[in-house]
Amino acid sequence: MEIWQSTGVANMAWGQLLMMAVGGLLIYLAIVKKFEPLLLLPIGFGAVLTNIPVADMAGPEGLLGYIYHAGIETGVFPLLIFMGVGALTDFGALIAMPTTLLLGAAAQFGIFVTLLGALALNLLPGFDFSLADASAIAIIGGADGPTAIFLASRLSPDLLGAIAVAAYSYMALVPIIQPPIMKALTTEKERAVVMQQLRPVGKAEKVLFPLTVLGLCAIFLPSAAPLIGMLTFGNLLRESGVVERLSRAAQNEIINVVTIFLGLAVGAKLSAERFLSVETLGILALGAFAFCVGTAAGVLMGKLMYRLSGGKVNPLIGAAGVSAVPMAARVVNKVGLETNHHNFLLMHAMGPNVAGVIGSAVAAGILLAVVGG
C-alpha cells in the first residue's frame, strides 16, 4: 500500500495532468510547427517536470526551484539574454534612419492601452489585478520575452508563468497575427513603395551609438539601466572589434546556456495551482490584444511618415516596431514582396525592429519606476 501511495498515478490530480498536456502542446508547437522552439521547447518540458506529482521539482529544494531562484528572482537570466541580443544585433539600420525610432515608440502604445484594459477586467467577477499585475501583463504588448519576464519577476511573480507563455507564444505567432493587420491598415499602393537604399554606417557611429543610448538612459530613466545597459554592452562587444572572443561567447555559448535555464525556470511557474485560473485566460486574451494594438499603432505611425515624406516611407515597416527581432522584420519583408517582387524591406524594417527592443526596455523602465518605485 505504501508503494502505491508513492506512485505518480496515486497522487496525480486532474490539474497536473492537464498542465502536463499543456507542456506537451508547447513541445509539439516547438518541434512540429517550429514556433519559437528555442524557448517553447524548454518551457514545455519544464511544465511537464513541474507537474510530476511527488517529485516537487519546482519546489524550494527542487532543481527547477533552484534555477528559478538563481536566474529569474534575481533577474539575471533576462539581462544576460539582453546582452546576447545586443551582441547579435546590428544597429546600423536604426543609425542610418533614426526617424524609425518613432515607429518603435509608437508600437509600444499597445503596452499602455493594455494596462488600462487589465484594470478594466477587475469589473468582471474572478479578476483582481493590482496596478503592478496590470503593468506586468501590459508589457506583453512589446513582444519582448526577456523584458516581460524581467518586469513580471519584479512586479508580479505569481503571474510570471502565464505572462511568459503569452509573451513567447505571441512572438512565435508573429507571422500569423501581423499580416492581416498590416494589410487591413494599408493600401496596395502604400505596400508597394520601394524605399531608397540606406546609407553606409561607419564603425565610429556604431561604437558611439550604444554609449550614447546608455548615457541618455542614465540621465533620463535610470530604472531601465539594467535592460538598456546589458543590451548596449552586448552591442559594444560586437562593434568594438577588439573582443571577438567575448562577442562570440555572448552570441553563442552564454545566450544558449541561459536560454535553456530560462525556459526551464519559466516552466517551473506552470504548476496547476498557479496556472489554471480565470486570470490566466484574461492574461492570454490581454496579451493578444496588446500585440495587435502595438502592431496597428506602428503601422499607423508608418502611414503618417508615408504622408509626411511624400510617399518615400513604406508604412509596412511600422509593424516591425514590436521588438520580436528579427522575426517581425522578416514578416514585413515578406508582405512587401507579396505586393512588389522587387521590394526588399528587410534592412529598412530592422531599424524600427531594433527601436522596438529599446522602446520596450524604456517602457519597462517607466512602469518599474512608477509602479514598482
Salt bridges, closest charged atoms under 4 A:
GLU73 OE1 - HIS69 ND1 2.57
ASP90 OD1 - LYS206 NZ 3.30
ASP158 OD1 - ARG274 NH1 3.18
GLU190 OE1 - LYS303 NZ 2.84
GLU205 OE2 - ARG199 NH2 2.78
GLU239 OE2 - ARG238 NE 3.22
GLU244 OE2 - ARG248 NH1 3.97
GLU338 OE1 - LYS183 NZ 3.12
